[in-house]
């Protein structure tokens, strides 16, 4: 049996547990052998895996949850493709680029997706579980008989030129200065700048300083700069973050067009509808977050996503989740409460040159209403008016409304998570703290958290407050697929148990489809005018929104998940002729 021991160095606190409590409790140590001892480099606990008997005592004794002892699937080779030092995260195998195809990678956060992509991109060299970097001959031998062998032979021979868009686009302004136009001109190795700028709608920011543009604009600039480089391997790590749905589809088409017989494309993406739309083949990554990750064999994208939702790889004899993610076959018929939780008269707001208007509307008790629309059409401003963060110029929002608001952009501080959450820890242990996995974050400062960790804390804080209406602006941002589904179930549970209502702004159509009972649709012209329509039932709202996008959607026959139809396909033509853009 292959066994690995993980020590999370940040959590390990020998002085806080009375001096290596894990070592004192270890039965191997008590027999006189040094299975667990002090690491001379960082004075944290170190576990000798060859001596570990897998008794499970040290993980249970550690008060800081810093230790994991894991028995790996028998099918894994004993040596990983890369390991972050003794007792560190281990990655097994790699996704394989295939020329002429767009290959996707799907998996939860902390499972090694970005590490795998960085190795493929040549940004980091793997070590095959040893202390030094591996040579290309070692990698070729490691992957003998596979597509990866051919790939690394090409890398060794200098036949692979890579263009890589990293996950953290917010780092770009810290590394590069100048205008957007200047940056793109420098990146344009293929003479296609005008076409790319038009495809990604970047024309109006070319003269803007790179440090002054939004997250969505930064993402599109990063995609553009990557696509304009001369390369035969393009890698995109989470290309749809910060983008609205229209921008996501435009970016997806651009990425698809890069693949040809001489060019391979790799994409990591948590938006399953877009991953399905972009890719031809998909690898599933599974394992245990922060401990180890395994890359499955490639599968057709439809099969791969369905297997991921099922949580079971039968051909590899691996069950990586103990439950299946399921979808409804048709929009649920809701019994609407007669009690109105929130209402607004016809309201309007002028913000600089932008005008926002909303017809009279209301939210009923137990409603969960998804909000869809392009960036720049006033979604966040509308939510802020309901939250009383800003006041409308005309009309009014119900005065006696208590609102809990999670903003779109989250800010960290020196405050500890345990302090920020306060009474949420006392009252909502089972409803929020455990399911959102908050406990490992409690002793961290807010400004030390990753984007996904900060998002989970912000959602917990929002849902822990007493309110009539909960407003959550882009709660799926930075979360992986499983976390998004979990958050949707938590929101639904909170609204049901408390008899309250929620409005949820998001750009992930699968997330909105999964969570919403009704929809509000934002129309208009970005940065000029926004018009609020609805609330509608799901069928009417999605039909209206998809008309604006120019796409149709169906249900997958096996998993019932929503999928975008291929333009011009038989299903696409059928739904358009029946004016049913959304499944029915």
C-alpha positions as CSV (number, residue, x, y, z in Angstrom):
1,X,0.0,0.0,0.0
2,X,1.2,3.5,-0.9
3,X,1.0,5.8,2.2
4,X,1.9,9.5,2.4
5,X,2.1,11.7,5.4
6,X,1.3,15.4,5.1
7,X,2.3,18.1,7.6
8,X,0.7,21.5,6.9
9,X,3.6,23.7,8.1
10,X,1.5,26.8,8.5
11,X,-0.8,25.1,10.9
12,X,1.8,23.1,12.8
13,X,2.5,24.8,16.2
14,X,4.8,22.8,18.5
15,X,4.9,25.4,21.2
16,X,1.1,25.6,21.2
17,X,0.6,21.8,21.7
18,X,3.1,21.5,24.5
19,X,6.0,20.3,22.3
20,X,5.3,17.8,19.5
21,X,2.2,16.2,21.0
22,X,2.1,14.1,17.8
23,X,5.5,12.6,18.5
24,X,4.6,11.8,22.1
25,X,1.4,10.0,21.0
26,X,3.1,8.0,18.1
27,X,3.3,4.3,19.0
28,X,6.4,3.9,16.7
29,X,8.2,6.7,18.7
30,X,7.2,5.0,21.9
31,X,8.9,1.9,20.7
32,X,12.1,3.9,20.4
33,X,12.1,4.8,16.7
34,X,12.0,8.3,15.3
35,X,8.8,8.2,13.2
36,X,7.9,11.8,14.1
37,X,10.6,14.2,15.0
38,X,11.5,17.9,14.8
39,X,12.5,19.1,11.4
40,X,15.8,20.9,11.9
41,X,15.1,23.4,9.0
42,X,11.8,24.9,10.3
43,X,11.4,23.3,13.8
44,X,8.0,21.8,12.7
45,X,7.0,18.2,12.9
46,X,8.5,15.8,10.4
47,X,7.1,12.3,9.7
48,X,9.2,9.5,8.3
49,X,6.8,7.8,5.9
50,X,8.7,4.6,5.7
51,X,8.3,4.1,9.5
52,X,4.6,5.3,9.6
53,X,2.2,2.4,10.3
54,X,-0.9,4.4,9.5
55,X,-2.5,4.1,12.9
56,X,-4.2,7.5,12.6
57,X,-3.4,8.6,16.1
58,X,-1.3,11.7,15.3
59,X,-3.9,13.4,13.0
60,X,-6.5,13.0,15.8
61,X,-4.2,14.2,18.5
62,X,-3.0,17.3,16.7
63,X,-5.1,20.3,18.0
64,X,-4.3,22.4,14.9
65,X,-5.4,19.8,12.3
66,X,-2.0,20.0,10.7
67,X,-1.4,16.3,10.0
68,X,-3.0,14.0,7.4
69,X,-2.0,10.3,6.9
70,X,-3.4,9.0,3.7
71,X,-3.5,5.6,2.0
72,X,-3.4,6.2,-1.7
73,X,-5.2,4.1,-4.4
74,X,-3.2,0.9,-5.3
75,X,-3.1,1.9,-8.9
76,X,-0.7,4.9,-8.2
77,X,3.0,4.5,-8.7
78,X,5.0,4.9,-5.6
79,X,6.7,8.0,-6.9
80,X,4.8,11.3,-7.7
81,X,5.6,13.5,-10.6
82,X,6.3,16.3,-8.1
83,X,6.3,16.8,-4.4
84,X,6.8,19.9,-2.4
85,X,9.4,18.6,0.0
86,X,9.2,16.0,2.7
87,X,5.6,15.7,4.0
88,X,4.4,18.2,1.4
89,X,1.8,18.0,-1.3
90,X,2.3,15.3,-3.9
91,X,1.1,15.4,-7.6
92,X,0.6,12.2,-9.5
93,X,0.8,12.3,-13.3
94,X,-0.1,15.2,-15.6
95,X,-2.7,16.3,-18.1
96,X,-1.6,15.7,-21.7
97,X,-1.7,18.4,-24.4
98,X,-3.0,16.9,-27.7
99,X,-2.5,18.8,-31.0
100,X,-5.7,19.8,-32.8
101,X,-7.7,19.5,-29.5
102,X,-8.7,21.8,-26.6
103,X,-8.1,19.7,-23.5
104,X,-9.8,20.7,-20.2
105,X,-8.9,20.0,-16.6
106,X,-11.6,19.9,-13.9
107,X,-11.2,19.4,-10.1
108,X,-11.6,21.0,-6.7
109,X,-9.3,23.7,-5.4
110,X,-6.1,22.6,-3.7
111,X,-5.8,19.4,-5.8
112,X,-2.8,20.5,-7.9
113,X,-4.3,21.8,-11.1
114,X,-2.2,24.9,-11.3
115,X,0.9,23.0,-10.3
116,X,0.3,20.5,-13.1
117,X,-0.3,23.3,-15.6
118,X,2.9,25.1,-14.6
119,X,4.9,22.0,-15.2
120,X,3.4,21.5,-18.6
121,X,4.0,25.2,-19.4
122,X,7.7,24.9,-18.3
123,X,7.2,27.5,-15.6
124,X,8.4,25.0,-13.0
125,X,10.4,21.8,-13.2
126,X,9.1,18.6,-11.5
127,X,11.2,16.6,-9.1
128,X,9.7,13.1,-9.4
129,X,9.4,13.2,-5.6
130,X,13.1,13.7,-5.0
131,X,15.1,16.7,-3.7
132,X,16.4,17.9,-7.1
133,X,14.7,18.8,-10.4
134,X,14.2,16.0,-12.9
135,X,15.9,16.1,-16.3
136,X,13.9,15.7,-19.5
137,X,15.3,12.2,-20.0
138,X,13.9,11.2,-16.6
139,X,10.4,12.6,-17.5
140,X,10.5,10.8,-20.8
141,X,11.3,7.5,-19.0
142,X,8.7,8.2,-16.4
143,X,5.9,8.6,-19.0
144,X,7.2,5.9,-21.3
145,X,4.5,4.5,-23.6
146,X,2.1,7.5,-23.2
147,X,1.2,10.7,-25.0
148,X,3.1,12.6,-22.3
149,X,6.3,10.8,-23.4
150,X,5.9,12.2,-26.9
151,X,5.2,15.7,-25.5
152,X,8.3,15.8,-23.3
153,X,10.4,14.5,-26.2
154,X,9.2,17.6,-28.2
155,X,9.9,19.8,-25.2
156,X,13.4,18.4,-24.9
157,X,14.0,18.9,-28.6
158,X,12.8,22.6,-28.4
159,X,9.7,21.9,-30.6
160,X,7.2,23.2,-28.0
161,X,6.7,27.0,-27.7
162,X,4.2,27.8,-24.9
163,X,2.0,30.8,-24.3
164,X,0.6,30.7,-20.7
165,X,-2.2,32.8,-19.1
166,X,-1.8,32.4,-15.3
167,X,-4.6,32.2,-12.8
168,X,-3.8,35.4,-10.9
169,X,-4.4,38.2,-13.5
170,X,-4.5,40.7,-10.6
171,X,-0.7,40.4,-10.4
172,X,-0.3,41.9,-14.0
173,X,-0.4,45.6,-12.9
174,X,2.2,44.9,-10.3
175,X,4.6,43.5,-12.9
176,X,3.9,45.6,-16.0
177,X,3.3,49.3,-16.6
178,X,2.0,51.3,-19.5
179,X,-1.3,51.5,-21.4
180,X,-3.3,48.5,-22.5
181,X,-2.6,49.2,-26.1
182,X,1.1,49.3,-25.6
183,X,1.0,46.0,-23.8
184,X,-1.0,44.3,-26.5
185,X,1.3,45.7,-29.3
186,X,4.3,44.2,-27.6
187,X,2.5,40.8,-27.2
188,X,1.2,40.8,-30.8
189,X,3.6,38.4,-32.5
190,X,1.1,37.3,-35.2
191,X,-0.2,40.6,-36.4
192,X,-3.7,39.9,-35.3
193,X,-4.2,42.6,-32.7
194,X,-7.1,44.4,-34.4
195,X,-9.0,41.1,-34.7
196,X,-8.4,40.1,-31.0
197,X,-9.3,43.5,-29.7
198,X,-12.6,43.4,-31.6
199,X,-13.3,39.8,-30.5
200,X,-12.8,40.6,-26.8
201,X,-14.3,44.1,-26.9
202,X,-11.1,45.9,-25.7
203,X,-11.2,48.9,-28.1
204,X,-12.5,51.4,-25.5
205,X,-9.6,50.7,-23.0
206,X,-6.6,50.7,-25.3
207,X,-5.4,54.1,-24.0
208,X,-6.1,53.2,-20.3
209,X,-3.2,52.5,-17.9
210,X,-3.0,48.8,-17.1
211,X,-3.2,49.8,-13.4
212,X,-6.6,51.5,-13.8
213,X,-8.7,48.7,-15.4
214,X,-11.1,46.3,-13.7
215,X,-10.6,42.6,-13.0
216,X,-12.8,41.6,-16.0
217,X,-10.8,43.9,-18.3
218,X,-7.5,42.5,-16.9
219,X,-8.7,39.0,-17.6
220,X,-9.6,39.9,-21.3
221,X,-6.3,41.7,-21.7
222,X,-4.4,38.6,-20.4
223,X,-6.3,36.3,-22.7
224,X,-5.6,38.6,-25.7
225,X,-1.9,38.9,-24.9
226,X,-1.7,35.0,-24.7
227,X,-3.6,34.4,-27.9
228,X,-1.4,36.9,-29.9
229,X,1.8,35.1,-29.1
230,X,3.4,32.7,-31.6
231,X,3.1,29.3,-29.9
232,X,2.0,25.7,-30.5
233,X,0.8,25.2,-26.9
234,X,-1.6,27.6,-25.4
235,X,-2.5,27.3,-21.7
236,X,-5.3,29.1,-20.0
237,X,-5.7,28.8,-16.2
238,X,-9.3,29.9,-15.2
239,X,-9.9,32.2,-18.2
240,X,-13.5,33.1,-17.3
241,X,-13.0,34.6,-13.8
242,X,-14.3,38.2,-13.5
243,X,-16.0,37.9,-16.9
244,X,-19.8,38.2,-17.5
245,X,-21.6,35.5,-19.5
246,X,-21.3,37.3,-22.9
247,X,-17.6,37.9,-22.4
248,X,-17.1,34.2,-21.3
249,X,-18.7,33.0,-24.6
250,X,-16.6,35.4,-26.7
251,X,-13.4,34.3,-24.9
252,X,-14.4,30.6,-25.3
253,X,-14.8,31.0,-29.1
254,X,-11.4,32.7,-29.3
255,X,-9.7,29.9,-27.3
256,X,-11.4,27.2,-29.4
257,X,-10.1,28.8,-32.6
258,X,-6.5,28.5,-31.4
259,X,-6.4,24.7,-31.7
260,X,-5.4,23.2,-35.1
261,X,-3.3,20.2,-36.3
262,X,-0.1,21.9,-35.2
263,X,-1.4,23.6,-32.0
264,X,-2.6,22.2,-28.6
265,X,-4.7,24.1,-26.0
266,X,-5.0,23.3,-22.3
267,X,-7.8,24.9,-20.1
268,X,-8.5,24.8,-16.4
269,X,-12.0,26.0,-15.6
270,X,-14.6,25.8,-12.8
271,X,-17.5,27.0,-14.9
272,X,-18.7,23.6,-16.2
273,X,-21.0,25.0,-18.9
274,X,-18.1,26.9,-20.4
275,X,-15.6,24.0,-19.9
276,X,-18.1,21.8,-21.8
277,X,-18.4,24.5,-24.5
278,X,-14.7,25.0,-25.0
279,X,-13.1,21.6,-24.8
280,X,-12.9,18.4,-26.7
281,X,-11.4,16.2,-24.0
282,X,-11.2,16.5,-20.2
283,X,-9.0,15.2,-17.4
284,X,-10.5,14.8,-14.0
285,X,-8.3,15.7,-11.1
286,X,-9.1,14.0,-7.7
287,X,-7.4,13.3,-4.4
288,X,-7.4,15.3,-1.1
289,X,-7.1,19.1,-1.0
290,X,-3.7,20.2,0.1
291,X,-2.4,16.7,0.3
292,X,-2.2,15.0,-3.0
293,X,-3.7,15.1,-6.5
294,X,-4.2,12.5,-9.2
295,X,-4.8,13.2,-12.9
296,X,-7.2,10.8,-14.6
297,X,-6.8,9.5,-18.2
298,X,-8.4,11.9,-20.7
299,X,-12.1,11.4,-21.6
300,X,-14.5,13.0,-24.0
301,X,-15.6,16.2,-22.3
302,X,-19.3,15.1,-22.0
303,X,-18.2,11.8,-20.3
304,X,-15.5,13.5,-18.2
305,X,-17.9,16.1,-16.7
306,X,-20.6,13.5,-16.1
307,X,-18.0,11.3,-14.3
308,X,-16.9,14.2,-12.3
309,X,-20.5,15.0,-11.2
310,X,-21.0,11.3,-10.4
311,X,-17.8,11.2,-8.3
312,X,-16.8,7.8,-9.5
313,X,-14.3,6.6,-12.1
314,X,-15.4,3.0,-12.7
315,X,-12.6,2.1,-15.2
316,X,-10.0,3.4,-12.8
317,X,-11.8,1.8,-9.8
318,X,-11.8,5.1,-7.9
319,X,-14.6,6.8,-6.0
320,X,-13.4,10.3,-5.1
321,X,-16.7,11.7,-3.7
322,X,-19.3,9.9,-1.6
323,X,-22.2,11.6,-3.2
324,X,-23.4,12.5,-6.7
325,X,-24.2,16.0,-7.9
326,X,-27.6,15.9,-9.4
327,X,-29.8,18.3,-11.4
328,X,-33.5,18.5,-12.0
329,X,-35.0,17.4,-15.3
330,X,-37.0,20.6,-15.7
331,X,-37.5,23.9,-14.0
332,X,-39.1,23.2,-10.6
333,X,-42.7,24.4,-10.2
334,X,-42.7,26.7,-7.1
335,X,-45.6,27.4,-4.8
336,X,-45.2,31.1,-4.3
337,X,-45.7,32.5,-0.9
338,X,-48.3,35.2,-0.6
339,X,-46.1,37.1,1.9
340,X,-44.0,39.8,0.3
341,X,-40.5,40.1,1.8
342,X,-39.3,43.1,-0.2
343,X,-40.7,45.5,-2.8
344,X,-39.7,48.5,-4.8
345,X,-41.5,51.1,-6.7
346,X,-40.4,52.2,-10.2
347,X,-36.9,53.4,-9.3
348,X,-34.1,55.1,-11.2
349,X,-30.5,56.1,-10.5
350,X,-28.0,58.2,-12.4
351,X,-24.4,57.4,-11.8
352,X,-22.2,59.7,-13.9
353,X,-23.2,59.0,-17.5
354,X,-24.9,55.7,-16.6
355,X,-28.7,55.5,-16.1
356,X,-30.4,52.6,-14.3
357,X,-34.1,52.0,-14.2
358,X,-36.3,49.3,-12.7
359,X,-40.0,48.7,-13.0
360,X,-42.0,48.0,-9.9
361,X,-41.2,44.6,-8.4
362,X,-41.2,42.5,-5.3
363,X,-39.6,39.5,-3.6
364,X,-41.7,36.9,-1.8
365,X,-40.9,35.0,1.3
366,X,-38.6,32.0,0.6
367,X,-37.7,33.3,-2.9
368,X,-34.2,32.7,-4.2
369,X,-33.8,35.0,-7.2
370,X,-30.9,34.8,-9.6
371,X,-29.7,38.0,-11.3
372,X,-28.3,37.8,-14.8
373,X,-26.8,40.4,-17.1
374,X,-23.7,41.8,-18.7
375,X,-21.1,43.7,-16.7
376,X,-21.8,47.4,-16.6
377,X,-25.6,47.2,-16.8
378,X,-26.1,48.1,-13.1
379,X,-26.5,44.7,-11.3
380,X,-24.3,45.7,-8.3
381,X,-25.9,49.2,-8.2
382,X,-29.4,47.8,-8.0
383,X,-28.3,45.4,-5.3
384,X,-26.8,48.3,-3.4
385,X,-30.1,50.3,-3.6
386,X,-31.9,47.3,-2.1
387,X,-29.2,47.1,0.6
388,X,-29.6,50.9,1.2
389,X,-25.9,51.4,0.5
390,X,-27.0,54.0,-2.1
391,X,-30.4,55.7,-2.5
392,X,-32.4,55.9,-5.8
393,X,-32.9,59.3,-7.4
394,X,-36.6,58.4,-8.0
395,X,-38.9,55.8,-6.4
396,X,-38.2,54.0,-3.2
397,X,-37.3,50.6,-1.7
398,X,-39.4,49.2,1.2
399,X,-38.3,51.1,4.3
400,X,-38.6,48.5,7.0
401,X,-36.3,46.0,5.3
402,X,-33.3,44.4,7.1
403,X,-30.7,43.5,4.6
404,X,-27.5,41.4,4.8
405,X,-25.2,42.2,1.9
406,X,-22.1,40.4,0.5
407,X,-20.3,42.7,-1.9
408,X,-18.7,41.7,-5.2
409,X,-15.2,42.8,-4.3
410,X,-13.9,41.5,-1.0
411,X,-11.2,43.3,1.1
412,X,-8.9,41.7,3.6
413,X,-7.5,43.2,6.8
414,X,-5.3,42.3,9.8
415,X,-8.3,41.0,11.6
416,X,-8.4,37.3,12.4
417,X,-11.1,35.2,10.9
418,X,-12.2,34.0,14.3
419,X,-12.7,37.6,15.4
420,X,-14.5,38.6,12.2
421,X,-17.0,35.8,12.4
422,X,-17.8,36.3,16.1
423,X,-21.2,34.9,17.0
424,X,-21.5,32.9,13.7
425,X,-19.1,30.4,15.4
426,X,-21.4,30.0,18.3
427,X,-24.7,29.8,16.5
428,X,-24.1,28.2,13.1
429,X,-21.5,25.5,13.6
430,X,-23.5,22.9,11.7
431,X,-25.3,25.2,9.2
432,X,-22.3,27.3,8.0
433,X,-19.0,26.7,9.8
434,X,-18.6,23.0,9.0
435,X,-20.0,22.8,5.5
436,X,-18.0,25.8,4.4
437,X,-14.8,24.3,6.0
438,X,-14.1,27.5,8.0
439,X,-12.3,26.0,11.0
440,X,-8.9,25.7,9.3
441,X,-9.0,29.4,8.6
442,X,-9.9,30.7,12.0
443,X,-6.4,31.7,13.2
444,X,-5.5,33.4,9.8
445,X,-5.7,37.1,9.1
446,X,-8.3,38.1,6.5
447,X,-5.5,39.5,4.3
448,X,-3.7,36.1,4.4
449,X,-6.6,34.2,2.8
450,X,-6.8,33.1,-0.8
451,X,-9.6,34.4,-3.0
452,X,-11.7,31.2,-2.4
453,X,-11.0,31.2,1.4
454,X,-12.0,34.9,1.7
455,X,-15.2,34.2,-0.4
456,X,-16.2,31.4,2.0
457,X,-15.7,33.7,5.0
458,X,-17.7,36.5,3.4
459,X,-20.6,34.1,2.6
460,X,-20.5,32.9,6.2
461,X,-20.6,36.4,7.5
462,X,-23.4,37.4,5.3
463,X,-25.6,34.4,6.0
464,X,-24.9,34.6,9.8
465,X,-26.5,38.0,10.1
466,X,-30.2,38.4,11.0
467,X,-32.0,39.9,8.0
468,X,-35.2,39.8,5.9
469,X,-33.3,39.8,2.6
470,X,-29.8,38.4,1.8
471,X,-28.0,39.9,-1.2
472,X,-25.0,38.0,-2.5
473,X,-23.0,39.6,-5.3
474,X,-20.9,36.9,-7.2
475,X,-20.7,34.3,-4.5
476,X,-19.3,31.7,-6.9
477,X,-16.1,33.7,-7.7
478,X,-12.9,31.8,-6.8
479,X,-14.8,28.7,-5.7
480,X,-14.5,25.3,-7.3
481,X,-17.4,23.4,-8.7
482,X,-18.1,21.4,-5.6
483,X,-17.9,24.5,-3.4
484,X,-20.4,26.3,-5.7
485,X,-22.9,23.5,-5.4
486,X,-22.4,23.3,-1.6
487,X,-22.9,27.1,-1.3
488,X,-26.1,26.9,-3.3
489,X,-27.5,24.2,-1.0
490,X,-26.5,26.2,2.1
491,X,-28.2,29.4,0.8
492,X,-31.4,27.4,0.0
493,X,-31.3,25.7,3.5
494,X,-30.9,29.1,5.3
495,X,-33.8,30.7,3.4
496,X,-36.0,27.7,4.0
497,X,-35.3,27.4,7.7
498,X,-35.5,31.1,8.4
499,X,-38.4,32.0,6.1
500,X,-36.2,34.6,4.4
501,X,-35.3,35.5,0.8
502,X,-32.1,35.9,-1.3
503,X,-31.0,37.7,-4.4
504,X,-27.9,36.2,-6.0
505,X,-25.9,38.0,-8.7
506,X,-23.6,35.6,-10.6
507,X,-22.2,34.8,-14.1
508,X,-22.0,31.0,-13.8
509,X,-25.1,29.8,-15.6
510,X,-24.9,26.3,-14.0
511,X,-24.7,27.9,-10.5
512,X,-27.7,30.2,-11.3
513,X,-29.6,27.3,-12.8
514,X,-29.0,25.2,-9.7
515,X,-29.8,27.7,-7.0
516,X,-32.6,29.9,-8.5
517,X,-36.3,29.7,-8.2
518,X,-36.8,32.9,-10.2
519,X,-34.7,35.3,-12.3
520,X,-34.2,39.0,-12.7
521,X,-32.7,40.0,-16.1
522,X,-30.6,43.1,-16.7
523,X,-30.7,44.5,-20.2
524,X,-29.4,47.7,-21.8
525,X,-26.0,49.0,-23.0
526,X,-22.9,48.5,-20.7
527,X,-21.7,51.7,-19.0
528,X,-24.6,53.7,-20.6
529,X,-28.0,52.3,-19.4
530,X,-29.3,49.4,-17.5
531,X,-32.9,48.2,-17.4
532,X,-34.2,45.8,-14.8
533,X,-36.7,43.2,-16.0
534,X,-38.5,40.7,-13.7
535,X,-38.7,38.8,-11.5
536,X,-39.7,36.0,-13.9
537,X,-40.1,32.3,-13.5
538,X,-37.0,30.3,-14.6
539,X,-38.4,29.4,-18.0
540,X,-39.4,32.9,-19.0
541,X,-36.3,34.6,-17.4
542,X,-33.8,32.2,-19.0
543,X,-35.5,32.3,-22.4
544,X,-35.3,36.1,-22.3
545,X,-31.7,36.2,-21.3
546,X,-30.5,33.5,-23.8
547,X,-32.3,35.4,-26.6
548,X,-30.0,38.4,-25.7
549,X,-26.9,36.0,-25.7
550,X,-28.0,34.3,-29.0
551,X,-27.5,30.8,-27.6
552,X,-29.8,27.8,-26.7
553,X,-29.4,25.4,-23.9
554,X,-30.5,21.8,-23.3
555,X,-30.2,19.2,-20.6
556,X,-27.7,16.4,-20.8
557,X,-29.5,13.1,-21.1
558,X,-27.4,11.4,-18.5
559,X,-26.6,13.9,-15.8
560,X,-29.4,16.4,-16.6
561,X,-26.8,19.3,-16.3
562,X,-27.4,22.3,-18.5
563,X,-25.3,22.4,-21.7
564,X,-25.0,25.0,-24.5
565,X,-26.1,23.7,-27.9
566,X,-23.7,23.8,-30.8
567,X,-24.7,26.7,-33.1
568,X,-26.7,25.4,-36.1
569,X,-27.1,21.9,-34.6
570,X,-30.4,20.1,-34.9
571,X,-31.2,20.7,-31.2
572,X,-30.3,24.4,-31.6
573,X,-32.5,24.8,-34.7
574,X,-35.4,22.9,-33.0
575,X,-35.4,25.1,-29.9
576,X,-35.0,28.4,-31.8
577,X,-38.0,27.5,-34.1
578,X,-40.1,26.7,-31.0
579,X,-38.8,29.9,-29.2
580,X,-37.5,27.8,-26.4
581,X,-33.9,28.9,-25.8
582,X,-33.9,27.3,-22.4
583,X,-34.6,23.6,-21.8
584,X,-38.2,22.6,-21.1
